[in-house]
Amino acid sequence: LSNSESSFELELTVNKDQTEPYDLGNAYGHFALCVDDLEKEHQKLTELGYDPRDIIEFNREGSLLAKFFFVTDPDGYSIEVLQKYGRYQ
């Protein structure tokens, strides 16, 4: 969900073939933000002791769709950090 007044976007996801109700704690309802230099942010969070997960490259049909990692906040919620690229700005 987005509009022409800002670059803010809210993405709603549907997990195909899922028959049970969503679990609010499974990270499908998470906050995400875009950064200019993903590797630099990953290194910074590592140095601060936040233990970010590995950087993932998500490809579709041989093309890069997104590059990202997750880090967990003190309450246990997953935060996605995306490289500014393509539709993720």
Secondary structure, 3 states (H helix, E strand, C coil): CECCCCCCECCCCCCCCCCCCCCCCCCCCCEEEEECCHHHHHHHHHHCCCCCCCCEEEEECCEEEEEEEEEECCCCCEEEEEECECCEC
